[in-house]
Amino acid sequence: MEGLDKVVHFGIHFILINLWMLYFYAKNDFQFRAKWLLPLFLSLMLFGIIVEILQGQFTDSRGADIFDVAANLLGASLGILFFRIVKNNLKFKNFN
């Protein structure tokens, strides 16, 4: 299945950005800080681009694909939107 690879790229970046945003959200007393978004987003995109370049250079079975980067971009973007929508519904129990 040709498109399954793009779904995996989308899903990985969607999950990664949500995990990082959840970490920063919990670390900052459950206050959302918009200043996290750009550095976090750019870091994940850079990571995805580096992985694409490396797999194109150092593997025989995989190649670099701009559509993988596009799937990463879409996954991270929709992940940010998702987190911003659901963050107020997150309930955490204080274990202290």
C-alpha positions as CSV (number, residue, x, y, z in Angstrom):
1,M,0.0,0.0,0.0
2,E,1.6,3.2,-1.3
3,G,-0.2,5.7,0.9
4,L,0.3,3.8,4.2
5,D,3.8,5.3,4.5
6,K,2.3,8.8,4.5
7,V,-0.3,7.8,7.1
8,V,2.6,6.6,9.3
9,H,4.5,9.8,8.9
10,F,1.4,11.8,9.7
11,G,0.6,9.7,12.8
12,I,4.2,9.8,14.2
13,H,4.3,13.6,14.0
14,F,0.8,14.0,15.3
15,I,1.7,11.9,18.3
16,L,5.1,13.4,18.8
17,I,3.9,17.0,18.9
18,N,1.1,16.1,21.3
19,L,3.4,14.3,23.6
20,W,5.8,17.3,23.7
21,M,3.0,19.8,24.2
22,L,1.5,17.7,27.0
23,Y,5.0,17.6,28.6
24,F,5.3,21.4,28.5
25,Y,1.7,21.9,29.5
26,A,2.1,19.7,32.6
27,K,5.5,21.1,33.5
28,N,4.1,24.7,33.5
29,D,1.2,24.1,35.9
30,F,-1.2,23.3,33.1
31,Q,-0.9,26.7,31.5
32,F,-0.6,26.8,27.8
33,R,2.1,29.0,26.4
34,A,1.9,29.9,22.7
35,K,5.6,30.7,22.7
36,W,6.3,26.9,22.7
37,L,4.6,26.3,19.4
38,L,7.1,27.7,16.9
39,P,10.3,26.2,18.4
40,L,8.6,22.9,19.0
41,F,7.0,22.8,15.5
42,L,10.3,23.8,13.8
43,S,12.3,21.3,15.8
44,L,10.0,18.4,14.8
45,M,10.0,19.5,11.1
46,L,13.8,19.7,11.2
47,F,13.9,16.3,12.7
48,G,11.7,14.9,10.0
49,I,13.7,16.5,7.2
50,I,17.0,15.2,8.6
51,V,15.6,11.7,8.8
52,E,14.4,12.0,5.2
53,I,17.9,13.2,4.0
54,L,19.7,10.4,6.0
55,Q,17.5,7.6,4.7
56,G,18.0,8.9,1.2
57,Q,21.8,9.0,1.6
58,F,22.4,5.9,3.7
59,T,19.8,3.3,2.9
60,D,19.2,1.2,-0.2
61,S,15.6,0.3,0.6
62,R,14.3,3.8,1.4
63,G,14.6,7.1,-0.3
64,A,14.0,10.7,0.6
65,D,10.5,11.8,-0.3
66,I,9.1,15.4,-0.2
67,F,5.6,13.9,0.3
68,D,6.8,12.3,3.6
69,V,7.9,15.8,4.7
70,A,4.4,17.1,3.7
71,A,2.8,14.3,5.8
72,N,5.0,15.3,8.7
73,L,4.0,18.9,8.3
74,L,0.3,18.0,8.2
75,G,0.5,15.7,11.2
76,A,2.3,18.2,13.3
77,S,0.0,21.1,12.3
78,L,-3.2,19.1,13.0
79,G,-1.6,17.8,16.2
80,I,-1.2,21.4,17.5
81,L,-4.8,22.1,16.6
82,F,-6.0,19.0,18.3
83,F,-4.1,19.7,21.5
84,R,-5.3,23.3,21.6
85,I,-8.9,22.0,21.3
86,V,-8.7,19.2,23.9
87,K,-6.2,20.7,26.5
88,N,-9.0,22.1,28.7
89,N,-10.7,18.7,28.9
90,L,-7.5,17.0,30.3
91,K,-7.9,15.9,33.9
92,F,-4.9,15.1,36.0
93,K,-4.8,13.8,39.4
94,N,-2.3,15.2,41.8
95,F,-0.3,12.3,43.3
96,N,1.6,14.4,45.9
